[in-house]
Amino acid sequence: MASALNDNPTPSDARAHDFVDAADAPTVDERAYEHSHKWLIAIAVMLGTMLEMLDTSIINVSLPHMQGAFSASVDEITWVLTSYLLANGIMIPMTGWISSRFGRKRYFLTSVVTFVIASGLCGAARSLDQMVLFRLLQGLAGAAMVPSSQAIMMETFPPQEQAMAMATWGLGIMAAPIIGPTLGGWITDNWSWRWNFYINIPVGAVAVLMVSTFVHDPAFMRKRRAAGGRVDYLGILLLVLGLGSLQIVMDRGQRADWFAAPWVIWTTALAAFSLIALLVRELTFAEPIIDFRILKIPTFTIAVGLVVSMFFVSYGGGVLNPIFLQEYLGYSAMMAGLTMAPRGVAMVVTLLMVGQLARLNFDTRFTVSLGFVLSALGLWQMSRFELHMSMWNFIIPSVLQGVGSGMIFPTLSAATLSCVARERVGYASSLYSMLRNNFAAISVAYLSTTLITREQVHQTYLSQHYTVFEAWRMGNSMGHFGDSARRGMEMLYHGIQAQAAMLSFNDLFRILCFIAIILIPGPFLLKRPAAEAQAAGH
């Protein structure tokens, strides 16, 4: 415990946290952790991170109101979301390279200021074209906040506190998407959808003030910025083409029935070619935009694989649950948000507890594995949902999922970056964020497509078990004697649709449960730190 309170850790302390392979462990510069205001730095960068994460979910419930304000179709108004995700997905991988050339603090501040200005412009937009343009700008600016804040937190806190730092940082990452729909619904109902953008302005102003006061670039980054270097223009072009095409396919492909549409085939081919060419280019270029060589570090690759898989499971559940609550249980947007809130509370409490365990050198591989067990248990209970069930039948398994995610996220997030040399943390954070975001998009696309496909299968199967006689009898039982067959058929059809949708949700939750079960032994592929092995006498 004495070393945990020491701001100038010894070399042995530098390895005293989980999942650091001694061969991959970075050399620790003690001056990097001489921060007397580390928690103020944490709050400063978390404000920016929460702004970005909230904005990806807070406006979802406002889309119908925007649709009326701009006289847009359902397909047109979704570009408000697509434009943001497109710009965000393209810029995230470049944040490490931009930070190394222009300075992380300068880039972070520029991003927050631009994000705030773009938020004000979105709130004042008078047409759909203006909104899409301003959302593109907002997405370009917001891309830097998550990977940059993660890198800053890892450089600010000493090694033995990095898991706790990631737990604190994870509060915004994991809780914001849960808070967003509830907050957005309340603001839209009581004020206006435009205030979902305007509220970013005061919060962003505080973030700018705190970052400019407390955050400073480390010495190695100032030297790197002064040295300059070549610009990989071809890599930037391939990145824009590859990730831009992939984001468009993931977001719009379902509306076009995927590969039944020629444009989906050609756009997918362009994405595949560009991404393969990007990988070859970045592995051979001296100063790459994305440092894929980091994937050669086993600890980083395994930890990122587990985190990405965890996001596939938890993010997918986060997308399915609001739809299920509102469309099939009849909850309002506000009630659905409140019903999902206990999951966020459970996650926050667990994040803080796991952070404290990591400071005590507890082997947190066991907590990560237990987190996958709890997630699987919660998903299995969700796979038994019914159309007529109480709120508590939903809350209990969602809380299990929240506790599971809280056990998994901080330890693995710290593991992905703690095994990388300090000079490459920015690149590692960008690569990590890029993989996480793209797999989240793949998760949403896969689950939404499978949900529709399985619903059609179940609907066909259920329809085979009913006849016109059952419809006539149902109509009579409801008092519709004159046109009992027609009324009965209508009621029967709606009932079959609802039941088929419920069964398709059950199928998806079982698939996610199976993935979580497979991941249970995954954490033990990572090594315990050398310091713990010595303490154990091995």
C-alpha positions as CSV (number, residue, x, y, z in Angstrom):
1,M,0.0,0.0,0.0
2,A,2.9,2.4,0.6
3,S,4.0,2.1,-3.0
4,A,0.5,2.7,-4.1
5,L,0.6,6.1,-2.5
6,N,4.0,7.0,-3.8
7,D,4.0,9.4,-6.8
8,N,7.5,8.3,-7.7
9,P,7.3,4.5,-8.3
10,T,10.2,2.3,-8.3
11,P,10.9,0.0,-11.3
12,S,9.4,-2.9,-9.5
13,D,6.3,-0.8,-8.8
14,A,6.1,-0.1,-12.5
15,R,5.3,-3.7,-13.1
16,A,2.9,-4.1,-10.2
17,H,-0.3,-4.3,-12.1
18,D,-2.1,-7.0,-13.9
19,F,-1.5,-8.3,-17.4
20,V,1.9,-6.7,-18.1
21,D,4.3,-9.1,-19.9
22,A,7.7,-8.4,-18.6
23,A,9.2,-8.5,-22.1
24,D,6.6,-6.0,-23.3
25,A,6.6,-3.6,-20.3
26,P,7.5,0.0,-21.1
27,T,10.4,1.8,-19.4
28,V,8.8,4.1,-16.8
29,D,9.8,7.8,-16.7
30,E,9.2,8.8,-13.1
31,R,8.7,12.4,-14.1
32,A,5.6,11.5,-16.1
33,Y,3.7,10.8,-12.9
34,E,4.7,13.8,-10.8
35,H,1.2,15.3,-11.1
36,S,-0.1,16.9,-8.0
37,H,-3.5,17.5,-9.8
38,K,-4.1,14.1,-11.3
39,W,-7.7,13.9,-10.3
40,L,-8.4,17.4,-11.7
41,I,-6.8,16.2,-15.0
42,A,-9.0,13.2,-14.9
43,I,-12.1,15.3,-14.4
44,A,-11.0,17.7,-17.2
45,V,-10.5,15.0,-19.8
46,M,-13.6,13.0,-18.7
47,L,-15.8,16.0,-19.3
48,G,-14.7,16.0,-22.9
49,T,-15.2,12.3,-23.2
50,M,-18.7,12.4,-21.7
51,L,-19.6,15.1,-24.1
52,E,-18.7,12.9,-27.1
53,M,-20.2,9.7,-25.7
54,L,-23.5,11.4,-24.7
55,D,-23.9,13.0,-28.1
56,T,-23.9,9.7,-29.8
57,S,-27.0,8.6,-27.9
58,I,-28.8,11.7,-26.5
59,I,-30.3,12.8,-29.8
60,N,-31.7,9.3,-30.8
61,V,-35.0,10.0,-29.0
62,S,-35.2,13.4,-30.7
63,L,-35.1,12.2,-34.3
64,P,-38.9,12.1,-34.7
65,H,-39.0,15.8,-33.6
66,M,-36.2,16.7,-36.0
67,Q,-38.0,14.9,-38.7
68,G,-41.0,17.1,-38.3
69,A,-38.9,20.3,-37.9
70,F,-37.1,19.6,-41.2
71,S,-39.9,17.9,-43.1
72,A,-37.7,14.9,-43.7
73,S,-38.4,11.3,-44.3
74,V,-37.3,8.5,-42.0
75,D,-34.5,7.6,-44.3
76,E,-33.3,11.2,-44.6
77,I,-33.3,12.0,-40.9
78,T,-31.1,9.0,-40.1
79,W,-28.3,10.9,-41.8
80,V,-28.1,13.0,-38.7
81,L,-26.7,9.9,-37.0
82,T,-24.8,8.5,-40.0
83,S,-22.9,11.7,-40.7
84,Y,-21.6,11.9,-37.2
85,L,-20.6,8.2,-37.0
86,L,-18.9,8.5,-40.5
87,A,-16.8,11.5,-39.6
88,N,-16.0,10.1,-36.1
89,G,-15.0,6.7,-37.4
90,I,-12.6,8.1,-40.0
91,M,-10.9,10.5,-37.6
92,I,-10.4,8.2,-34.5
93,P,-7.5,6.2,-36.0
94,M,-5.6,9.4,-36.8
95,T,-5.7,10.9,-33.4
96,G,-2.4,9.3,-32.2
97,W,-0.6,10.6,-35.3
98,I,-2.1,14.1,-35.1
99,S,-1.3,14.3,-31.4
100,S,2.3,13.4,-32.0
101,R,2.7,16.1,-34.7
102,F,0.8,18.9,-33.2
103,G,0.7,18.1,-29.4
104,R,-2.0,16.2,-27.5
105,K,-3.1,19.1,-25.4
106,R,-3.4,21.4,-28.4
107,Y,-5.3,18.9,-30.4
108,F,-7.6,18.0,-27.5
109,L,-8.4,21.7,-26.8
110,T,-9.0,22.3,-30.5
111,S,-11.3,19.4,-30.6
112,V,-13.4,20.4,-27.6
113,V,-13.7,24.0,-28.8
114,T,-14.7,22.9,-32.3
115,F,-17.1,20.3,-30.8
116,V,-18.8,23.1,-28.7
117,I,-19.1,25.4,-31.7
118,A,-20.5,22.6,-33.9
119,S,-23.0,21.8,-31.1
120,G,-24.3,25.4,-31.1
121,L,-24.6,25.3,-34.9
122,C,-26.5,22.0,-34.8
123,G,-28.9,23.5,-32.3
124,A,-29.5,26.5,-34.6
125,A,-29.7,24.5,-37.8
126,R,-32.7,25.5,-40.0
127,S,-32.5,22.8,-42.6
128,L,-31.5,19.1,-42.9
129,D,-28.6,20.0,-45.1
130,Q,-27.2,22.3,-42.4
131,M,-27.7,19.8,-39.7
132,V,-25.9,17.0,-41.6
133,L,-23.0,19.4,-42.4
134,F,-22.7,20.5,-38.7
135,R,-22.9,16.9,-37.5
136,L,-20.0,16.0,-39.8
137,L,-18.0,18.8,-38.2
138,Q,-19.1,17.6,-34.7
139,G,-18.0,14.1,-35.5
140,L,-14.6,15.2,-36.8
141,A,-14.0,17.2,-33.6
142,G,-15.4,14.6,-31.2
143,A,-13.1,11.8,-32.5
144,A,-10.1,12.9,-30.5
145,M,-11.8,13.0,-27.2
146,V,-12.0,9.3,-26.3
147,P,-8.5,8.0,-27.4
148,S,-6.7,11.2,-26.3
149,S,-8.4,11.2,-22.9
150,Q,-7.5,7.6,-22.4
151,A,-3.8,8.3,-23.3
152,I,-3.7,11.3,-21.0
153,M,-5.1,9.2,-18.1
154,M,-2.6,6.5,-18.6
155,E,0.3,9.0,-18.6
156,T,-1.0,10.9,-15.6
157,F,-1.5,8.0,-13.2
158,P,1.3,5.7,-11.9
159,P,1.3,2.1,-13.1
160,Q,-0.3,0.7,-9.9
161,E,-3.2,3.1,-10.3
162,Q,-3.8,2.7,-14.0
163,A,-6.6,0.1,-13.7
164,M,-8.3,2.5,-11.2
165,A,-7.8,5.3,-13.7
166,M,-9.4,3.3,-16.4
167,A,-12.3,2.4,-14.1
168,T,-12.8,6.2,-13.5
169,W,-12.5,6.9,-17.2
170,G,-14.9,4.1,-17.9
171,L,-17.6,5.7,-15.9
172,G,-18.2,8.2,-18.8
173,I,-17.7,5.6,-21.5
174,M,-20.1,3.0,-20.1
175,A,-22.6,5.2,-18.3
176,A,-23.1,7.9,-20.9
177,P,-24.9,5.7,-23.5
178,I,-27.3,4.6,-20.8
179,I,-28.0,8.1,-19.4
180,G,-28.2,9.6,-22.9
181,P,-31.7,8.4,-24.0
182,T,-33.3,9.2,-20.7
183,L,-31.8,12.7,-20.5
184,G,-32.5,13.3,-24.2
185,G,-36.1,12.3,-23.8
186,W,-36.6,14.6,-20.8
187,I,-35.0,17.6,-22.5
188,T,-37.0,17.0,-25.7
189,D,-40.3,16.6,-23.8
190,N,-39.8,19.6,-21.5
191,W,-37.7,22.0,-23.6
192,S,-36.8,21.3,-27.2
193,W,-34.7,18.9,-29.2
194,R,-32.3,21.8,-29.9
195,W,-31.3,21.9,-26.2
196,N,-29.8,18.5,-26.6
197,F,-27.1,20.3,-28.5
198,Y,-27.1,23.6,-26.5
199,I,-26.3,21.9,-23.2
200,N,-22.9,21.0,-24.6
201,I,-21.8,24.6,-24.6
202,P,-21.5,25.3,-20.8
203,V,-20.0,21.8,-20.2
204,G,-17.5,22.2,-23.0
205,A,-16.5,25.6,-21.7
206,V,-15.7,24.1,-18.3
207,A,-13.7,21.3,-20.0
208,V,-11.7,23.9,-22.1
209,L,-10.8,25.9,-19.0
210,M,-9.7,22.8,-17.0
211,V,-7.7,21.2,-19.8
212,S,-5.9,24.4,-20.6
213,T,-5.0,24.8,-16.9
214,F,-4.0,21.3,-15.8
215,V,-3.1,19.2,-18.8
216,H,0.4,19.4,-20.3
217,D,2.2,17.3,-22.9
218,P,5.0,15.0,-21.7
219,A,8.6,15.8,-22.6
220,F,8.9,13.0,-25.2
221,M,5.9,14.4,-27.1
222,R,7.3,17.9,-27.2
223,K,10.5,16.5,-28.7
224,R,8.6,14.4,-31.2
225,R,6.6,17.5,-32.3
226,A,9.8,19.5,-32.8
227,A,11.4,16.8,-34.9
228,G,8.5,16.8,-37.5
229,G,8.6,14.1,-40.1
230,R,7.0,12.9,-43.3
231,V,3.2,12.9,-43.9
232,D,1.7,9.7,-45.2
233,Y,-0.8,11.1,-47.6
234,L,-1.5,7.8,-49.3
235,G,-2.3,6.2,-45.9
236,I,-4.7,9.0,-45.1
237,L,-6.5,8.5,-48.4
238,L,-6.8,4.8,-47.9
239,L,-8.0,5.3,-44.4
240,V,-10.8,7.7,-45.5
241,L,-11.9,5.4,-48.3
242,G,-11.7,2.2,-46.2
243,L,-13.3,3.2,-43.0
244,G,-15.7,5.7,-44.7
245,S,-17.0,2.9,-47.0
246,L,-17.3,0.4,-44.1
247,Q,-19.3,2.9,-42.0
248,I,-21.7,3.6,-44.8
249,V,-22.3,-0.1,-45.5
250,M,-22.7,-0.9,-41.8
251,D,-25.2,1.9,-41.2
252,R,-27.2,1.9,-44.5
253,G,-26.8,-1.7,-45.7
254,Q,-29.8,-3.1,-44.0
255,R,-32.1,-0.6,-45.6
256,A,-30.9,-1.8,-49.0
257,D,-31.3,-5.5,-48.1
258,W,-27.5,-5.8,-48.0
259,F,-25.9,-7.5,-50.9
260,A,-29.1,-7.5,-52.9
261,A,-28.2,-3.9,-53.8
262,P,-25.3,-3.4,-56.2
263,W,-24.0,-0.3,-54.4
264,V,-23.5,-2.4,-51.2
265,I,-21.4,-4.9,-53.2
266,W,-19.2,-2.2,-54.8
267,T,-18.9,-0.2,-51.5
268,T,-17.9,-3.3,-49.6
269,A,-15.3,-4.2,-52.2
270,L,-13.9,-0.6,-52.0
271,A,-13.7,-0.9,-48.2
272,A,-12.0,-4.3,-48.3
273,F,-9.4,-3.2,-50.9
274,S,-8.7,0.1,-49.2
275,L,-8.3,-1.5,-45.7
276,I,-6.0,-4.3,-47.0
277,A,-3.9,-1.7,-48.9
278,L,-3.9,0.5,-45.8
279,L,-2.5,-2.4,-43.7
280,V,0.3,-3.1,-46.2
281,R,1.1,0.6,-46.5
282,E,1.2,1.3,-42.7
283,L,3.4,-1.8,-42.1
284,T,6.0,-0.6,-44.6
285,F,5.9,3.2,-44.1
286,A,8.4,4.6,-41.6
287,E,6.0,7.0,-39.9
288,P,2.5,5.4,-40.3
289,I,-0.8,7.1,-39.6
290,I,-1.9,3.9,-37.7
291,D,0.8,1.8,-36.0
292,F,-0.4,-1.7,-36.7
293,R,3.0,-3.0,-35.4
294,I,1.6,-2.6,-31.9
295,L,-0.5,-5.8,-32.7
296,K,2.8,-7.7,-32.5
297,I,2.6,-7.3,-28.7
298,P,0.7,-10.4,-27.5
299,T,-0.7,-8.7,-24.3
300,F,-2.2,-5.8,-26.4
301,T,-3.7,-8.1,-29.0
302,I,-5.3,-10.5,-26.6
303,A,-6.6,-7.7,-24.4
304,V,-8.0,-5.8,-27.3
305,G,-9.7,-9.0,-28.6
306,L,-11.4,-9.5,-25.3
307,V,-12.5,-5.9,-25.0
308,V,-13.9,-5.8,-28.6
309,S,-15.8,-9.1,-27.9
310,M,-17.1,-7.6,-24.7
311,F,-18.3,-4.5,-26.5
312,F,-20.0,-6.7,-29.1
313,V,-22.0,-8.4,-26.3
314,S,-22.7,-5.4,-24.1
315,Y,-23.3,-2.8,-26.9
316,G,-25.6,-5.2,-28.7
317,G,-27.6,-5.7,-25.5
318,G,-27.7,-1.9,-25.1
319,V,-29.2,-1.5,-28.6
320,L,-31.7,-4.3,-28.2
321,N,-33.1,-3.5,-24.7
322,P,-34.6,0.0,-25.5
323,I,-36.3,-1.4,-28.6
324,F,-37.7,-4.3,-26.6
325,L,-39.0,-2.1,-23.8
326,Q,-40.6,0.6,-26.0
327,E,-41.9,-1.5,-28.9
328,Y,-43.1,-4.6,-27.2
329,L,-43.6,-3.8,-23.5
330,G,-45.2,-0.4,-24.3
331,Y,-42.8,1.7,-22.2
332,S,-42.3,5.4,-22.9
333,A,-38.8,6.7,-23.7
334,M,-38.5,8.1,-20.2
335,M,-39.7,4.9,-18.5
336,A,-37.4,2.8,-20.7
337,G,-34.5,4.9,-19.6
338,L,-35.4,4.7,-15.9
339,T,-35.8,0.9,-16.2
340,M,-32.3,0.6,-17.7
341,A,-30.7,3.0,-15.1
342,P,-30.0,0.3,-12.5
343,R,-27.7,-1.3,-15.0
344,G,-25.7,1.9,-15.1
345,V,-25.6,2.3,-11.3
346,A,-24.4,-1.3,-10.9
347,M,-21.7,-0.7,-13.5
348,V,-20.5,2.5,-11.8
349,V,-20.2,0.8,-8.4
350,T,-18.4,-2.2,-9.8
351,L,-16.0,-0.1,-11.8
352,L,-14.9,1.7,-8.6
353,M,-14.6,-1.6,-6.7
354,V,-12.4,-3.2,-9.4
355,G,-10.2,-0.1,-9.5
356,Q,-9.5,-0.4,-5.8
357,L,-8.8,-4.2,-6.1
358,A,-6.2,-3.5,-8.9
359,R,-4.4,-1.1,-6.5
360,L,-4.0,-3.9,-4.0
361,N,-2.3,-6.1,-6.7
362,F,-5.2,-8.5,-6.7
363,D,-5.1,-10.9,-9.7
364,T,-7.9,-9.2,-11.6
365,R,-8.0,-12.0,-14.3
366,F,-10.4,-13.7,-11.9
367,T,-12.7,-10.6,-11.8
368,V,-12.6,-10.3,-15.6
369,S,-13.5,-14.0,-15.9
370,L,-16.3,-13.6,-13.3
371,G,-17.5,-10.6,-15.3
372,F,-18.0,-12.8,-18.4
373,V,-19.8,-15.4,-16.2
374,L,-22.3,-12.7,-14.9
375,S,-22.8,-11.3,-18.3
376,A,-23.6,-14.7,-19.7
377,L,-26.0,-15.4,-16.8
378,G,-27.8,-12.1,-17.3
379,L,-28.1,-12.7,-21.1
380,W,-29.4,-16.2,-20.4
381,Q,-32.2,-14.8,-18.2
382,M,-32.9,-12.2,-21.0
383,S,-33.3,-15.0,-23.4
384,R,-36.4,-16.1,-21.4
385,F,-38.1,-12.7,-21.6
386,E,-41.9,-12.7,-22.3
387,L,-44.4,-10.1,-23.6
388,H,-46.1,-10.0,-20.2
389,M,-43.6,-9.6,-17.5
390,S,-42.9,-7.2,-14.6
391,M,-40.2,-4.5,-14.6
392,W,-38.2,-6.5,-12.1
393,N,-37.9,-9.4,-14.5
394,F,-36.0,-7.0,-16.8
395,I,-34.0,-5.1,-14.1
396,I,-32.4,-8.1,-12.4
397,P,-30.6,-9.6,-15.5
398,S,-29.7,-6.1,-16.7
399,V,-28.0,-5.4,-13.4
400,L,-26.1,-8.7,-13.7
401,Q,-24.9,-7.4,-17.1
402,G,-23.9,-4.1,-15.6
403,V,-21.8,-5.7,-12.9
404,G,-20.2,-8.0,-15.4
405,S,-19.2,-5.1,-17.7
406,G,-17.9,-3.2,-14.7
407,M,-15.6,-6.1,-13.8
408,I,-14.3,-6.5,-17.4
409,F,-13.8,-3.1,-18.8
410,P,-11.2,-1.2,-16.5
411,T,-8.8,-4.1,-16.2
412,L,-8.7,-4.9,-19.9
413,S,-8.5,-1.2,-20.9
414,A,-5.5,-0.7,-18.7
415,A,-3.9,-3.9,-20.0
416,T,-4.2,-2.7,-23.7
417,L,-2.1,0.4,-23.0
418,S,0.1,-0.5,-20.0
419,C,2.1,-3.0,-22.1
420,V,3.0,-0.3,-24.7
421,A,6.0,2.1,-24.6
422,R,4.9,5.6,-23.5
423,E,5.9,7.1,-26.8
424,R,3.4,4.7,-28.5
425,V,0.5,5.0,-26.1
426,G,-1.3,7.6,-28.3
427,Y,-1.1,5.3,-31.3
428,A,-2.2,2.3,-29.2
429,S,-5.2,4.2,-27.9
430,S,-6.2,5.3,-31.4
431,L,-5.9,1.7,-32.7
432,Y,-7.9,0.4,-29.7
433,S,-10.7,2.9,-30.2
434,M,-10.9,2.3,-33.9
435,L,-11.3,-1.5,-33.4
436,R,-13.8,-1.0,-30.6
437,N,-16.0,1.4,-32.6
438,N,-16.0,-0.6,-35.8
439,F,-16.9,-3.8,-34.0
440,A,-19.7,-1.9,-32.2
441,A,-21.0,-0.9,-35.7
442,I,-20.7,-4.5,-36.9
443,S,-22.5,-5.6,-33.8
444,V,-25.5,-3.3,-34.4
445,A,-25.6,-4.3,-38.1
446,Y,-25.5,-8.0,-37.3
447,L,-28.0,-7.9,-34.5
448,S,-30.5,-5.7,-36.4
449,T,-30.3,-7.9,-39.5
450,T,-30.6,-11.2,-37.5
451,L,-33.5,-9.8,-35.5
452,I,-35.5,-9.2,-38.6
453,T,-34.5,-12.5,-40.2
454,R,-35.4,-14.6,-37.1
455,E,-38.7,-12.7,-36.7
456,Q,-39.7,-13.7,-40.2
457,V,-38.7,-17.3,-39.5
458,H,-40.8,-17.5,-36.3
459,Q,-43.7,-15.7,-37.9
460,T,-43.8,-18.2,-40.7
461,Y,-43.7,-21.1,-38.3
462,L,-46.4,-19.6,-36.0
463,S,-48.7,-18.9,-38.9
464,Q,-48.8,-22.5,-39.8
465,H,-50.5,-23.4,-36.5
466,Y,-53.6,-21.1,-36.9
467,T,-56.6,-21.3,-39.3
468,V,-59.5,-19.0,-40.2
469,F,-61.6,-20.9,-37.7
470,E,-59.3,-19.8,-34.8
471,A,-59.5,-16.2,-36.1
472,W,-63.4,-16.4,-36.3
473,R,-63.5,-17.8,-32.8
474,M,-61.2,-15.0,-31.5
475,G,-63.3,-12.4,-33.1
476,N,-66.5,-13.8,-31.5
477,S,-64.8,-13.9,-28.1
478,M,-64.1,-10.2,-28.4
479,G,-67.7,-9.4,-29.4
480,H,-67.1,-8.7,-33.1
481,F,-70.0,-10.9,-34.3
482,G,-70.7,-9.1,-37.7
483,D,-67.2,-9.3,-39.1
484,S,-65.6,-11.7,-36.6
485,A,-63.4,-13.4,-39.2
486,R,-61.8,-10.2,-40.4
487,R,-61.4,-8.7,-36.9
488,G,-60.1,-12.0,-35.6
489,M,-57.5,-12.2,-38.4
490,E,-56.3,-8.7,-37.6
491,M,-55.9,-9.5,-33.9
492,L,-54.3,-12.9,-34.7
493,Y,-51.9,-11.3,-37.1
494,H,-50.7,-8.7,-34.6
495,G,-50.5,-11.3,-31.9
496,I,-48.3,-13.6,-34.1
497,Q,-46.1,-10.6,-35.1
498,A,-45.5,-9.7,-31.4
499,Q,-44.8,-13.3,-30.4
500,A,-42.4,-13.8,-33.4
501,A,-40.5,-10.6,-32.4
502,M,-40.3,-11.8,-28.8
503,L,-38.9,-15.2,-29.9
504,S,-36.3,-13.4,-32.2
505,F,-35.2,-11.3,-29.2
506,N,-34.8,-14.6,-27.2
507,D,-32.7,-16.0,-30.0
508,L,-30.3,-13.0,-30.1
509,F,-29.9,-13.0,-26.4
510,R,-28.9,-16.7,-26.5
511,I,-26.3,-15.9,-29.2
512,L,-24.8,-13.2,-27.1
513,C,-24.9,-15.5,-24.0
514,F,-23.0,-18.1,-26.0
515,I,-20.3,-15.6,-27.0
516,A,-19.9,-14.5,-23.3
517,I,-19.5,-18.1,-22.3
518,I,-16.7,-18.6,-24.8
519,L,-14.9,-15.6,-23.4
520,I,-14.8,-16.8,-19.8
521,P,-11.4,-18.5,-19.9
522,G,-9.9,-15.7,-22.2
523,P,-8.4,-13.5,-19.4
524,F,-6.1,-16.4,-18.3
525,L,-4.3,-16.2,-21.7
526,L,-2.8,-13.0,-20.3
527,K,0.2,-13.2,-17.9
528,R,0.4,-12.2,-14.3
529,P,3.0,-9.5,-13.7
530,A,6.5,-10.4,-12.8
531,A,6.3,-8.7,-9.4
532,E,3.3,-10.9,-8.4
533,A,5.1,-14.0,-9.6
534,Q,8.1,-13.2,-7.5
535,A,5.9,-12.5,-4.5
536,A,4.3,-15.8,-5.0
537,G,7.7,-17.5,-4.9
538,H,7.6,-18.7,-8.6
